[in-house]
Amino acid sequence: MACSLFLAAGQVSDYTGAAALLATMPPAKALLADRGYDADWLRSALAERQIEACIPSKSSRKIQIPHDKARYRKHHRIENMFGKLKDWRLIHTRYDRCADGFMSAIAIAVTVIFWS
């Protein structure tokens, strides 16, 4: 199975990455995401692909959309992985100017984290 990677500038919205990767997303039963991804267009795009959106509603949403709280509790595993990646100073501060070097550093860090 092919894997898609998308590296954007730090000031780019998460919606940009979600829109770019949605077409290449492999088949899934559900998508876990935080409140930052709570958008009607994303929920409808996931529904078209028959993927359950497990996304808590933003506090500014007038009508709160329910989500599977038991499934969302597993979201901390994703956040923990990002936390471990940010322990690597090279990744946390993004010293590399070149995207290829940065992605290579992430690949090395993930490999070390996985095997330790």
Residue pairs with C-beta under 8 A, 6 or more apart in sequence:
1 26
2 24
4 21
4 24
4 25
5 103
6 17
6 20
6 21
7 99
7 102
7 103
8 16
8 17
10 94
14 36
14 37
15 37
15 39
15 42
18 37
18 42
22 42
22 45
25 49
25 51
27 49
28 51
29 51
29 52
30 51
30 52
30 53
30 54
30 68
30 71
31 46
31 51
31 52
31 53
31 54
31 55
32 54
32 55
32 71
32 72
32 74
32 75
32 78
33 53
33 54
33 55
34 55
34 56
34 75
35 55
35 56
35 57
35 58
35 59
37 55
38 55
38 56
38 57
38 58
38 61
38 65
42 53
42 55
43 53
43 55
43 65
46 52
46 53
47 53
52 68
53 67
54 67
54 68
54 71
54 72
54 75
55 65
55 67
56 67
56 72
57 64
57 65
57 67
81 113
84 113
85 91
85 92
85 106
85 109
85 110
85 113
86 92
88 105
88 109
89 95
90 96
90 105
90 109
91 102
91 105
91 106
91 109
94 102
96 102
96 105
